[in-house]
């Protein structure tokens, strides 16, 4: 039975991940996750698509996002209480994030890593950079399958920056839960859709250097959903908030058979009735 192997949150979007031993999942997800993000002076999002080495900076905040700590590769630590400046609305991949510019030393410290001036923005509320689906799941079975097609020994799950990593799962087992409900620890999640991957997954999760063509591999053996999405892992809404701990097992509460078959077919899974659509590159 699949069980929780690791949690991953990013208090500042695109900076390094934290791995707590337990999480409190609310209707908005984990409240510390992606509570801050970065822009340039023109209010354009600055993330690892532009600057992969941002992942070398670690960050930590409290549940109310009143304090912020950043640890840099040279050992420098910048921390303090968060003071807010002007209100800001930032376009972000088809949605709008709302927040306030953070006043303090963090932006100047990040400029040396980013190679440009940046601003730190605190979201006005948890999950303000998302539109639904505040939780995400990926399994070791899916990662093993990806590794076998990529010709590597293993693929680090941190590349995918998912909230919940599972172990003891079969290949793409999480896909079969789409349209159904699962219980993990005290929480109940409604699994809604596959996760479309982006170029960040091609980067080493410690250095930000591009070193593995995950997207090409996913497309070659799984095809493209709707002709454009390279999927790995799933997204979920929170039906019942609660605490989840390392080692908690996944219990499938409901799984609509028709939707399960459709997902299997789209993903090229056994029993789905179709094969993946390769895309020449």
C-alpha atoms as an extended CHARMM CRD file, in Angstrom:
* protein
*
       281  EXT
         1         1  UNK       CA              0.0000000000        0.0000000000        0.0000000000  PROA      1               0.0000000000
         2         2  UNK       CA              1.4500000000        3.4290000000       -0.9290000000  PROA      2               0.0000000000
         3         3  UNK       CA              2.5470000000        5.5600000000        2.0120000000  PROA      3               0.0000000000
         4         4  UNK       CA              4.0690000000        8.9960000000        2.5330000000  PROA      4               0.0000000000
         5         5  UNK       CA              7.8350000000        9.1020000000        2.0250000000  PROA      5               0.0000000000
         6         6  UNK       CA              8.4410000000       12.8680000000        2.0060000000  PROA      6               0.0000000000
         7         7  UNK       CA              6.7700000000       16.2600000000        2.1170000000  PROA      7               0.0000000000
         8         8  UNK       CA              8.1180000000       19.2200000000        0.1490000000  PROA      8               0.0000000000
         9         9  UNK       CA              7.1470000000       22.8550000000        0.5790000000  PROA      9               0.0000000000
        10        10  UNK       CA              8.7190000000       26.0510000000       -0.7400000000  PROA      10              0.0000000000
        11        11  UNK       CA              8.0520000000       29.0790000000        1.4860000000  PROA      11              0.0000000000
        12        12  UNK       CA              9.4010000000       31.2380000000       -1.3550000000  PROA      12              0.0000000000
        13        13  UNK       CA              8.3720000000       30.0890000000       -4.8170000000  PROA      13              0.0000000000
        14        14  UNK       CA             11.3810000000       28.7410000000       -6.7890000000  PROA      14              0.0000000000
        15        15  UNK       CA             13.7680000000       28.7220000000       -3.8220000000  PROA      15              0.0000000000
        16        16  UNK       CA             14.8990000000       25.5000000000       -2.1430000000  PROA      16              0.0000000000
        17        17  UNK       CA             12.4420000000       23.0120000000       -0.6980000000  PROA      17              0.0000000000
        18        18  UNK       CA             11.8170000000       22.2830000000        2.9700000000  PROA      18              0.0000000000
        19        19  UNK       CA             10.9650000000       18.7540000000        4.0650000000  PROA      19              0.0000000000
        20        20  UNK       CA              8.8950000000       18.7260000000        7.2860000000  PROA      20              0.0000000000
        21        21  UNK       CA              8.0790000000       15.4690000000        9.0580000000  PROA      21              0.0000000000
        22        22  UNK       CA              4.3680000000       16.3300000000        9.1350000000  PROA      22              0.0000000000
        23        23  UNK       CA              2.0760000000       18.8710000000        7.5280000000  PROA      23              0.0000000000
        24        24  UNK       CA             -1.2910000000       20.4200000000        8.3310000000  PROA      24              0.0000000000
        25        25  UNK       CA             -3.3160000000       20.4560000000        5.1260000000  PROA      25              0.0000000000
        26        26  UNK       CA             -5.9910000000       23.1580000000        4.9960000000  PROA      26              0.0000000000
        27        27  UNK       CA             -8.4930000000       23.8980000000        2.2250000000  PROA      27              0.0000000000
        28        28  UNK       CA             -5.7030000000       26.0900000000        0.7800000000  PROA      28              0.0000000000
        29        29  UNK       CA             -3.0080000000       23.4500000000        1.1740000000  PROA      29              0.0000000000
        30        30  UNK       CA             -0.0630000000       24.0410000000        3.5250000000  PROA      30              0.0000000000
        31        31  UNK       CA             -0.2190000000       27.6980000000        4.5190000000  PROA      31              0.0000000000
        32        32  UNK       CA              3.5750000000       28.2270000000        4.4710000000  PROA      32              0.0000000000
        33        33  UNK       CA              3.9290000000       26.7780000000        0.9730000000  PROA      33              0.0000000000
        34        34  UNK       CA              4.6670000000       29.3680000000       -1.7590000000  PROA      34              0.0000000000
        35        35  UNK       CA              3.6370000000       32.1860000000        0.5460000000  PROA      35              0.0000000000
        36        36  UNK       CA              6.2250000000       34.4560000000       -1.0950000000  PROA      36              0.0000000000
        37        37  UNK       CA              7.3130000000       34.9100000000       -4.6970000000  PROA      37              0.0000000000
        38        38  UNK       CA              9.7740000000       37.0790000000       -6.6390000000  PROA      38              0.0000000000
        39        39  UNK       CA              9.3520000000       39.7020000000       -9.3490000000  PROA      39              0.0000000000
        40        40  UNK       CA             11.5830000000       42.1520000000      -11.1550000000  PROA      40              0.0000000000
        41        41  UNK       CA             11.0760000000       45.9100000000      -11.0020000000  PROA      41              0.0000000000
        42        42  UNK       CA              8.6050000000       45.6870000000      -13.8970000000  PROA      42              0.0000000000
        43        43  UNK       CA              6.4160000000       43.2580000000      -11.9030000000  PROA      43              0.0000000000
        44        44  UNK       CA              7.3410000000       40.2720000000      -14.0540000000  PROA      44              0.0000000000
        45        45  UNK       CA              7.5800000000       36.9410000000      -12.2740000000  PROA      45              0.0000000000
        46        46  UNK       CA             11.1310000000       35.7940000000      -11.5530000000  PROA      46              0.0000000000
        47        47  UNK       CA             11.3740000000       32.0410000000      -11.1470000000  PROA      47              0.0000000000
        48        48  UNK       CA             13.5740000000       29.0830000000      -12.0260000000  PROA      48              0.0000000000
        49        49  UNK       CA             12.4670000000       29.0910000000      -15.6450000000  PROA      49              0.0000000000
        50        50  UNK       CA             14.5710000000       32.2560000000      -15.8400000000  PROA      50              0.0000000000
        51        51  UNK       CA             17.1420000000       31.6210000000      -13.0990000000  PROA      51              0.0000000000
        52        52  UNK       CA             17.7070000000       28.0180000000      -12.1390000000  PROA      52              0.0000000000
        53        53  UNK       CA             20.2630000000       28.7800000000       -9.4240000000  PROA      53              0.0000000000
        54        54  UNK       CA             17.5690000000       30.3400000000       -7.2340000000  PROA      54              0.0000000000
        55        55  UNK       CA             17.1140000000       26.8160000000       -5.8590000000  PROA      55              0.0000000000
        56        56  UNK       CA             20.4410000000       27.1800000000       -4.0520000000  PROA      56              0.0000000000
        57        57  UNK       CA             18.8170000000       29.5760000000       -1.5630000000  PROA      57              0.0000000000
        58        58  UNK       CA             16.8230000000       28.0560000000        1.3120000000  PROA      58              0.0000000000
        59        59  UNK       CA             13.9250000000       29.8630000000        2.9820000000  PROA      59              0.0000000000
        60        60  UNK       CA             11.7180000000       29.4600000000        6.0190000000  PROA      60              0.0000000000
        61        61  UNK       CA              8.6310000000       31.2770000000        7.2850000000  PROA      61              0.0000000000
        62        62  UNK       CA              6.0400000000       30.8300000000       10.0280000000  PROA      62              0.0000000000
        63        63  UNK       CA              2.3610000000       29.9200000000        9.3870000000  PROA      63              0.0000000000
        64        64  UNK       CA              1.3460000000       33.6030000000        9.5350000000  PROA      64              0.0000000000
        65        65  UNK       CA              4.2330000000       34.6030000000        7.2270000000  PROA      65              0.0000000000
        66        66  UNK       CA              5.3200000000       37.2990000000        9.6800000000  PROA      66              0.0000000000
        67        67  UNK       CA              8.9860000000       36.3080000000        9.6110000000  PROA      67              0.0000000000
        68        68  UNK       CA             11.2860000000       35.2560000000        6.7860000000  PROA      68              0.0000000000
        69        69  UNK       CA             14.6850000000       33.5720000000        6.8350000000  PROA      69              0.0000000000
        70        70  UNK       CA             16.9170000000       32.9390000000        3.8280000000  PROA      70              0.0000000000
        71        71  UNK       CA             20.1280000000       30.8870000000        3.8520000000  PROA      71              0.0000000000
        72        72  UNK       CA             22.5880000000       31.4340000000        1.0040000000  PROA      72              0.0000000000
        73        73  UNK       CA             25.2240000000       29.0820000000       -0.4730000000  PROA      73              0.0000000000
        74        74  UNK       CA             28.0940000000       31.0510000000        1.0850000000  PROA      74              0.0000000000
        75        75  UNK       CA             26.6340000000       30.5560000000        4.5660000000  PROA      75              0.0000000000
        76        76  UNK       CA             25.0390000000       33.9900000000        4.8410000000  PROA      76              0.0000000000
        77        77  UNK       CA             21.7130000000       34.0330000000        6.6770000000  PROA      77              0.0000000000
        78        78  UNK       CA             19.2670000000       36.9120000000        6.2730000000  PROA      78              0.0000000000
        79        79  UNK       CA             16.2760000000       36.9360000000        8.6010000000  PROA      79              0.0000000000
        80        80  UNK       CA             13.8290000000       39.2560000000       10.2970000000  PROA      80              0.0000000000
        81        81  UNK       CA             10.2370000000       40.3430000000       10.6370000000  PROA      81              0.0000000000
        82        82  UNK       CA              8.3080000000       40.9810000000        7.4580000000  PROA      82              0.0000000000
        83        83  UNK       CA              7.2250000000       44.5620000000        6.7920000000  PROA      83              0.0000000000
        84        84  UNK       CA              4.8910000000       45.2330000000        3.9050000000  PROA      84              0.0000000000
        85        85  UNK       CA              4.9610000000       47.9600000000        1.3040000000  PROA      85              0.0000000000
        86        86  UNK       CA              2.8210000000       48.6100000000       -1.7570000000  PROA      86              0.0000000000
        87        87  UNK       CA              0.0430000000       46.3110000000       -2.9310000000  PROA      87              0.0000000000
        88        88  UNK       CA              0.8780000000       44.3860000000       -6.0900000000  PROA      88              0.0000000000
        89        89  UNK       CA             -0.9040000000       42.1430000000       -8.5900000000  PROA      89              0.0000000000
        90        90  UNK       CA              1.3510000000       39.9280000000      -10.6790000000  PROA      90              0.0000000000
        91        91  UNK       CA              0.4530000000       37.9610000000      -13.8400000000  PROA      91              0.0000000000
        92        92  UNK       CA              1.5140000000       34.3620000000      -13.2770000000  PROA      92              0.0000000000
        93        93  UNK       CA              0.9870000000       31.7210000000      -15.9610000000  PROA      93              0.0000000000
        94        94  UNK       CA             -2.5820000000       32.6320000000      -16.7990000000  PROA      94              0.0000000000
        95        95  UNK       CA             -3.6410000000       33.6890000000      -13.3180000000  PROA      95              0.0000000000
        96        96  UNK       CA             -3.0280000000       36.6840000000      -11.0580000000  PROA      96              0.0000000000
        97        97  UNK       CA             -1.1780000000       36.5950000000       -7.7480000000  PROA      97              0.0000000000
        98        98  UNK       CA             -1.9810000000       39.3480000000       -5.2500000000  PROA      98              0.0000000000
        99        99  UNK       CA              0.2190000000       40.5060000000       -2.4070000000  PROA      99              0.0000000000
       100       100  UNK       CA              2.4480000000       43.2290000000       -0.9940000000  PROA      100             0.0000000000
       101       101  UNK       CA              6.0810000000       44.0710000000       -1.6050000000  PROA      101             0.0000000000
       102       102  UNK       CA              8.2500000000       43.0040000000        1.3240000000  PROA      102             0.0000000000
       103       103  UNK       CA             10.4490000000       45.7210000000        2.7980000000  PROA      103             0.0000000000
       104       104  UNK       CA             13.7640000000       44.4530000000        4.1410000000  PROA      104             0.0000000000
       105       105  UNK       CA             17.1820000000       43.0010000000        3.2710000000  PROA      105             0.0000000000
       106       106  UNK       CA             16.0810000000       39.8730000000        1.3830000000  PROA      106             0.0000000000
       107       107  UNK       CA             15.7350000000       41.3960000000       -2.0930000000  PROA      107             0.0000000000
       108       108  UNK       CA             19.2350000000       42.8860000000       -2.0690000000  PROA      108             0.0000000000
       109       109  UNK       CA             20.6860000000       39.6110000000       -0.8250000000  PROA      109             0.0000000000
       110       110  UNK       CA             18.9380000000       37.6740000000       -3.6090000000  PROA      110             0.0000000000
       111       111  UNK       CA             20.2160000000       40.0320000000       -6.3070000000  PROA      111             0.0000000000
       112       112  UNK       CA             23.6730000000       38.4520000000       -6.1640000000  PROA      112             0.0000000000
       113       113  UNK       CA             22.1920000000       35.0300000000       -6.9260000000  PROA      113             0.0000000000
       114       114  UNK       CA             19.6190000000       36.2560000000       -9.4320000000  PROA      114             0.0000000000
       115       115  UNK       CA             22.0550000000       38.5040000000      -11.2650000000  PROA      115             0.0000000000
       116       116  UNK       CA             19.4390000000       41.2400000000      -11.3540000000  PROA      116             0.0000000000
       117       117  UNK       CA             17.3070000000       43.3550000000       -9.0520000000  PROA      117             0.0000000000
       118       118  UNK       CA             14.3440000000       41.4660000000       -7.6040000000  PROA      118             0.0000000000
       119       119  UNK       CA             11.4660000000       42.1750000000       -5.2650000000  PROA      119             0.0000000000
       120       120  UNK       CA             10.0930000000       39.7920000000       -2.6790000000  PROA      120             0.0000000000
       121       121  UNK       CA              6.2850000000       39.6710000000       -2.5960000000  PROA      121             0.0000000000
       122       122  UNK       CA              4.2070000000       38.2050000000        0.2270000000  PROA      122             0.0000000000
       123       123  UNK       CA              0.8970000000       36.7750000000       -0.9050000000  PROA      123             0.0000000000
       124       124  UNK       CA             -2.1240000000       38.2950000000        0.7860000000  PROA      124             0.0000000000
       125       125  UNK       CA             -3.4080000000       34.8330000000        1.6610000000  PROA      125             0.0000000000
       126       126  UNK       CA             -2.2450000000       31.2260000000        1.4650000000  PROA      126             0.0000000000
       127       127  UNK       CA             -2.4060000000       29.6720000000       -2.0120000000  PROA      127             0.0000000000
       128       128  UNK       CA             -2.7490000000       33.0900000000       -3.6530000000  PROA      128             0.0000000000
       129       129  UNK       CA             -0.5230000000       31.9190000000       -6.5280000000  PROA      129             0.0000000000
       130       130  UNK       CA             -2.8170000000       28.9660000000       -7.2980000000  PROA      130             0.0000000000
       131       131  UNK       CA             -6.2940000000       28.4020000000       -8.6920000000  PROA      131             0.0000000000
       132       132  UNK       CA             -7.5910000000       25.3580000000       -6.8620000000  PROA      132             0.0000000000
       133       133  UNK       CA             -5.7830000000       22.0380000000       -6.5090000000  PROA      133             0.0000000000
       134       134  UNK       CA             -3.6550000000       23.0620000000       -3.5040000000  PROA      134             0.0000000000
       135       135  UNK       CA             -2.1060000000       19.6110000000       -3.0020000000  PROA      135             0.0000000000
       136       136  UNK       CA             -0.0170000000       17.4540000000       -5.3140000000  PROA      136             0.0000000000
       137       137  UNK       CA              1.1730000000       13.8470000000       -5.2760000000  PROA      137             0.0000000000
       138       138  UNK       CA              3.8260000000       11.8120000000       -7.0560000000  PROA      138             0.0000000000
       139       139  UNK       CA              4.8300000000        8.1920000000       -6.4680000000  PROA      139             0.0000000000
       140       140  UNK       CA              8.0650000000        6.2480000000       -6.5300000000  PROA      140             0.0000000000
       141       141  UNK       CA              6.4590000000        3.8700000000       -9.0310000000  PROA      141             0.0000000000
       142       142  UNK       CA              6.0260000000        6.7030000000      -11.5290000000  PROA      142             0.0000000000
       143       143  UNK       CA              9.5760000000        7.9160000000      -10.9410000000  PROA      143             0.0000000000
       144       144  UNK       CA             10.9880000000        4.4150000000      -11.4810000000  PROA      144             0.0000000000
       145       145  UNK       CA              9.0840000000        4.1850000000      -14.7410000000  PROA      145             0.0000000000
       146       146  UNK       CA             10.4070000000        7.5800000000      -15.8210000000  PROA      146             0.0000000000
       147       147  UNK       CA             13.9710000000        6.5680000000      -14.8850000000  PROA      147             0.0000000000
       148       148  UNK       CA             13.7420000000        3.3720000000      -16.9230000000  PROA      148             0.0000000000
       149       149  UNK       CA             12.6910000000        5.3160000000      -20.0190000000  PROA      149             0.0000000000
       150       150  UNK       CA             15.3140000000        8.0090000000      -19.4050000000  PROA      150             0.0000000000
       151       151  UNK       CA             18.0810000000        5.4270000000      -19.0760000000  PROA      151             0.0000000000
       152       152  UNK       CA             19.1390000000        6.5420000000      -15.5890000000  PROA      152             0.0000000000
       153       153  UNK       CA             19.3450000000        4.6940000000      -12.2800000000  PROA      153             0.0000000000
       154       154  UNK       CA             16.8270000000        6.9600000000      -10.5250000000  PROA      154             0.0000000000
       155       155  UNK       CA             15.0400000000       10.2920000000      -10.8020000000  PROA      155             0.0000000000
       156       156  UNK       CA             15.0450000000       12.5800000000       -7.7780000000  PROA      156             0.0000000000
       157       157  UNK       CA             11.4160000000       13.3950000000       -6.8340000000  PROA      157             0.0000000000
       158       158  UNK       CA             12.4990000000       16.8870000000       -5.7760000000  PROA      158             0.0000000000
       159       159  UNK       CA             12.6790000000       17.8090000000       -9.4740000000  PROA      159             0.0000000000
       160       160  UNK       CA              8.8800000000       17.8280000000       -9.4960000000  PROA      160             0.0000000000
       161       161  UNK       CA              8.3920000000       19.8620000000       -6.2900000000  PROA      161             0.0000000000
       162       162  UNK       CA              5.2480000000       17.9710000000       -5.2670000000  PROA      162             0.0000000000
       163       163  UNK       CA              3.7380000000       18.3610000000       -1.8320000000  PROA      163             0.0000000000
       164       164  UNK       CA              3.5280000000       14.6080000000       -1.1440000000  PROA      164             0.0000000000
       165       165  UNK       CA              5.9620000000       11.9200000000       -2.3270000000  PROA      165             0.0000000000
       166       166  UNK       CA              4.7280000000        8.3450000000       -1.9930000000  PROA      166             0.0000000000
       167       167  UNK       CA              6.6320000000        5.0680000000       -1.7820000000  PROA      167             0.0000000000
       168       168  UNK       CA              5.5990000000        1.4340000000       -2.4230000000  PROA      168             0.0000000000
       169       169  UNK       CA              3.3920000000        2.4190000000       -5.3710000000  PROA      169             0.0000000000
       170       170  UNK       CA              3.1060000000        0.9200000000       -8.8350000000  PROA      170             0.0000000000
       171       171  UNK       CA              3.8820000000        2.8920000000      -11.9770000000  PROA      171             0.0000000000
       172       172  UNK       CA              1.4700000000        5.8120000000      -12.3070000000  PROA      172             0.0000000000
       173       173  UNK       CA             -0.7770000000        4.3790000000       -9.6160000000  PROA      173             0.0000000000
       174       174  UNK       CA             -1.7350000000        7.8930000000       -8.5660000000  PROA      174             0.0000000000
       175       175  UNK       CA             -3.3050000000        8.4480000000      -12.0100000000  PROA      175             0.0000000000
       176       176  UNK       CA             -5.9040000000        5.7830000000      -11.2550000000  PROA      176             0.0000000000
       177       177  UNK       CA             -7.2230000000        7.9170000000       -8.3720000000  PROA      177             0.0000000000
       178       178  UNK       CA             -8.2250000000       10.8330000000      -10.6120000000  PROA      178             0.0000000000
       179       179  UNK       CA            -11.9140000000       11.5320000000      -10.1270000000  PROA      179             0.0000000000
       180       180  UNK       CA            -11.9150000000        9.7300000000       -6.8010000000  PROA      180             0.0000000000
       181       181  UNK       CA            -11.1760000000       10.3830000000       -3.1500000000  PROA      181             0.0000000000
       182       182  UNK       CA             -8.2880000000        9.2310000000       -1.0010000000  PROA      182             0.0000000000
       183       183  UNK       CA             -7.5200000000        9.4600000000        2.7090000000  PROA      183             0.0000000000
       184       184  UNK       CA             -4.0040000000       10.1530000000        3.9700000000  PROA      184             0.0000000000
       185       185  UNK       CA             -3.5720000000       10.5860000000        7.6990000000  PROA      185             0.0000000000
       186       186  UNK       CA             -6.3700000000       12.8190000000        8.9620000000  PROA      186             0.0000000000
       187       187  UNK       CA             -6.9930000000       14.4370000000        5.5680000000  PROA      187             0.0000000000
       188       188  UNK       CA             -9.2860000000       13.4730000000        2.7250000000  PROA      188             0.0000000000
       189       189  UNK       CA             -8.2410000000       14.5900000000       -0.7570000000  PROA      189             0.0000000000
       190       190  UNK       CA            -10.2460000000       14.6490000000       -3.9700000000  PROA      190             0.0000000000
       191       191  UNK       CA             -7.8530000000       13.8500000000       -6.8080000000  PROA      191             0.0000000000
       192       192  UNK       CA             -8.7770000000       16.0890000000       -9.7100000000  PROA      192             0.0000000000
       193       193  UNK       CA             -6.3420000000       15.9600000000      -12.6120000000  PROA      193             0.0000000000
       194       194  UNK       CA             -2.8480000000       15.0550000000      -13.8740000000  PROA      194             0.0000000000
       195       195  UNK       CA             -0.0090000000       17.5030000000      -13.3240000000  PROA      195             0.0000000000
       196       196  UNK       CA              1.3950000000       19.1450000000      -16.4520000000  PROA      196             0.0000000000
       197       197  UNK       CA              5.1660000000       19.4230000000      -16.1450000000  PROA      197             0.0000000000
       198       198  UNK       CA              7.4190000000       22.3380000000      -17.1020000000  PROA      198             0.0000000000
       199       199  UNK       CA             11.1050000000       22.8910000000      -17.8660000000  PROA      199             0.0000000000
       200       200  UNK       CA             12.0130000000       23.2580000000      -14.1730000000  PROA      200             0.0000000000
       201       201  UNK       CA             11.8710000000       19.4560000000      -13.9360000000  PROA      201             0.0000000000
       202       202  UNK       CA             14.8960000000       19.2590000000      -16.2510000000  PROA      202             0.0000000000
       203       203  UNK       CA             17.0470000000       21.0310000000      -13.6360000000  PROA      203             0.0000000000
       204       204  UNK       CA             19.1510000000       19.4630000000      -10.8950000000  PROA      204             0.0000000000
       205       205  UNK       CA             17.1730000000       20.1500000000       -7.6760000000  PROA      205             0.0000000000
       206       206  UNK       CA             20.3160000000       21.2080000000       -5.7750000000  PROA      206             0.0000000000
       207       207  UNK       CA             22.0970000000       23.3680000000       -8.3440000000  PROA      207             0.0000000000
       208       208  UNK       CA             19.4190000000       24.4390000000      -10.8240000000  PROA      208             0.0000000000
       209       209  UNK       CA             21.6060000000       23.2630000000      -13.7270000000  PROA      209             0.0000000000
       210       210  UNK       CA             19.7470000000       21.5520000000      -16.5790000000  PROA      210             0.0000000000
       211       211  UNK       CA             20.9270000000       17.9470000000      -16.6230000000  PROA      211             0.0000000000
       212       212  UNK       CA             18.0400000000       15.5800000000      -17.5200000000  PROA      212             0.0000000000
       213       213  UNK       CA             15.5050000000       15.9190000000      -20.3160000000  PROA      213             0.0000000000
       214       214  UNK       CA             12.4800000000       14.8500000000      -18.2920000000  PROA      214             0.0000000000
       215       215  UNK       CA             10.0100000000       16.4770000000      -20.6760000000  PROA      215             0.0000000000
       216       216  UNK       CA             11.2770000000       14.6870000000      -23.7710000000  PROA      216             0.0000000000
       217       217  UNK       CA             11.1950000000       11.3900000000      -21.9000000000  PROA      217             0.0000000000
       218       218  UNK       CA              7.6450000000       11.8890000000      -20.5950000000  PROA      218             0.0000000000
       219       219  UNK       CA              6.4050000000       12.8610000000      -24.0470000000  PROA      219             0.0000000000
       220       220  UNK       CA              8.0960000000        9.9140000000      -25.7450000000  PROA      220             0.0000000000
       221       221  UNK       CA              6.6020000000        7.2550000000      -23.4990000000  PROA      221             0.0000000000
       222       222  UNK       CA              3.3420000000        8.8640000000      -22.2920000000  PROA      222             0.0000000000
       223       223  UNK       CA              2.4110000000       11.2050000000      -25.1170000000  PROA      223             0.0000000000
       224       224  UNK       CA              0.7530000000       14.5770000000      -24.6430000000  PROA      224             0.0000000000
       225       225  UNK       CA             -2.5920000000       15.1570000000      -22.9400000000  PROA      225             0.0000000000
       226       226  UNK       CA             -4.7930000000       17.3100000000      -25.1770000000  PROA      226             0.0000000000
       227       227  UNK       CA             -1.8140000000       17.5850000000      -27.5040000000  PROA      227             0.0000000000
       228       228  UNK       CA              0.0940000000       19.9050000000      -25.1630000000  PROA      228             0.0000000000
       229       229  UNK       CA              0.5180000000       18.6160000000      -21.5760000000  PROA      229             0.0000000000
       230       230  UNK       CA              3.3710000000       16.3150000000      -20.5040000000  PROA      230             0.0000000000
       231       231  UNK       CA              1.9410000000       14.8120000000      -17.3030000000  PROA      231             0.0000000000
       232       232  UNK       CA              3.5420000000       13.1970000000      -14.2800000000  PROA      232             0.0000000000
       233       233  UNK       CA              1.8450000000       13.0470000000      -10.8720000000  PROA      233             0.0000000000
       234       234  UNK       CA             -1.5790000000       14.3630000000       -9.8900000000  PROA      234             0.0000000000
       235       235  UNK       CA             -3.2590000000       17.3620000000       -8.2800000000  PROA      235             0.0000000000
       236       236  UNK       CA             -5.9200000000       17.2560000000       -5.5760000000  PROA      236             0.0000000000
       237       237  UNK       CA             -8.3660000000       19.4440000000       -3.6830000000  PROA      237             0.0000000000
       238       238  UNK       CA             -8.7600000000       19.1650000000        0.0810000000  PROA      238             0.0000000000
       239       239  UNK       CA            -12.1480000000       17.7480000000        1.0580000000  PROA      239             0.0000000000
       240       240  UNK       CA            -11.3230000000       17.3520000000        4.7440000000  PROA      240             0.0000000000
       241       241  UNK       CA             -8.3920000000       19.2620000000        6.2520000000  PROA      241             0.0000000000
       242       242  UNK       CA             -6.1050000000       17.4310000000        8.6360000000  PROA      242             0.0000000000
       243       243  UNK       CA             -2.6080000000       16.4550000000        9.6460000000  PROA      243             0.0000000000
       244       244  UNK       CA             -0.5170000000       14.0740000000        7.5560000000  PROA      244             0.0000000000
       245       245  UNK       CA              2.6850000000       12.4570000000        8.8490000000  PROA      245             0.0000000000
       246       246  UNK       CA              5.5470000000       10.5640000000        7.2600000000  PROA      246             0.0000000000
       247       247  UNK       CA              4.6020000000        6.9220000000        6.9070000000  PROA      247             0.0000000000
       248       248  UNK       CA              0.8440000000        7.5170000000        6.6770000000  PROA      248             0.0000000000
       249       249  UNK       CA             -0.7680000000        5.1210000000        4.2090000000  PROA      249             0.0000000000
       250       250  UNK       CA             -3.0500000000        6.0340000000        1.3190000000  PROA      250             0.0000000000
       251       251  UNK       CA             -6.5620000000        4.6110000000        1.4710000000  PROA      251             0.0000000000
       252       252  UNK       CA             -8.6570000000        4.8480000000       -1.6900000000  PROA      252             0.0000000000
       253       253  UNK       CA            -12.1870000000        5.8350000000       -0.6200000000  PROA      253             0.0000000000
       254       254  UNK       CA            -13.8280000000        6.0460000000       -4.0340000000  PROA      254             0.0000000000
       255       255  UNK       CA            -12.7850000000        5.6710000000       -7.6430000000  PROA      255             0.0000000000
       256       256  UNK       CA            -15.2980000000        6.1250000000      -10.4910000000  PROA      256             0.0000000000
       257       257  UNK       CA            -14.6330000000        3.2460000000      -12.8520000000  PROA      257             0.0000000000
       258       258  UNK       CA            -15.3380000000        5.1950000000      -16.0310000000  PROA      258             0.0000000000
       259       259  UNK       CA            -12.9680000000        7.9770000000      -15.0940000000  PROA      259             0.0000000000
       260       260  UNK       CA            -10.3150000000        5.4780000000      -14.0610000000  PROA      260             0.0000000000
       261       261  UNK       CA            -10.4700000000        3.8080000000      -17.4750000000  PROA      261             0.0000000000
       262       262  UNK       CA            -10.2870000000        7.1720000000      -19.2280000000  PROA      262             0.0000000000
       263       263  UNK       CA             -7.2320000000        8.1760000000      -17.2280000000  PROA      263             0.0000000000
       264       264  UNK       CA             -5.5600000000        4.8330000000      -17.9080000000  PROA      264             0.0000000000
       265       265  UNK       CA             -6.2050000000        5.2030000000      -21.6080000000  PROA      265             0.0000000000
       266       266  UNK       CA             -4.8200000000        8.7390000000      -21.7020000000  PROA      266             0.0000000000
       267       267  UNK       CA             -1.7150000000        7.7080000000      -19.7910000000  PROA      267             0.0000000000
       268       268  UNK       CA             -1.1300000000        4.4900000000      -21.7180000000  PROA      268             0.0000000000
       269       269  UNK       CA             -1.5220000000        2.3220000000      -18.6150000000  PROA      269             0.0000000000
       270       270  UNK       CA             -2.3290000000       -1.3960000000      -18.7850000000  PROA      270             0.0000000000
       271       271  UNK       CA             -6.0640000000       -1.9480000000      -19.1500000000  PROA      271             0.0000000000
       272       272  UNK       CA             -6.6650000000        1.5110000000      -20.5670000000  PROA      272             0.0000000000
       273       273  UNK       CA             -7.3680000000        0.3220000000      -24.0760000000  PROA      273             0.0000000000
       274       274  UNK       CA             -4.8590000000        2.5900000000      -25.8510000000  PROA      274             0.0000000000
       275       275  UNK       CA             -1.1770000000        3.2220000000      -26.1060000000  PROA      275             0.0000000000
       276       276  UNK       CA              0.6950000000        6.4640000000      -25.4550000000  PROA      276             0.0000000000
       277       277  UNK       CA              1.0640000000        8.8610000000      -28.3410000000  PROA      277             0.0000000000
       278       278  UNK       CA              4.7480000000        9.3880000000      -29.1370000000  PROA      278             0.0000000000
       279       279  UNK       CA              5.8170000000       12.7880000000      -30.2810000000  PROA      279             0.0000000000
       280       280  UNK       CA              8.8550000000       13.0340000000      -32.6200000000  PROA      280             0.0000000000
       281       281  UNK       CA             11.4740000000       15.4740000000      -31.4560000000  PROA      281             0.0000000000
